[in-house]
Amino acid sequence: MRTTEVATLRRRVGHLEDEAEIARRLAAFSDQGPGGRQRIYRFIAAEQENFPIAALCRVCRVARSSFYAWVKK
C-alpha cells in the first residue's frame, strides 16, 4: 500500500470513530427540553465545540441549513 493510501484510510477511520462517538453521545444525551428535532438541535449546539457541525448533522440526519435556521430563531 502506498503512503497516500494509508493516510487516506487513517483519515477515514478517524471520521468513522468520530461518527461512532457522536452516536454514543446522542444516545446518552438528556436534557429537560422537548424531544424530537428540538432535542437533536440542542444536542448539536452542545457538541459543536467537540465535532464539526457537518459531522453532527450527518450522524443526526438533519440538514445543516435546518440546524442553522433553528439557531437563528
Secondary structure as UniProt FT lines:
FT   HELIX           3..28
FT   HELIX           37..47
FT   TURN            48..50
FT   HELIX           53..60
FT   HELIX           64..72
//
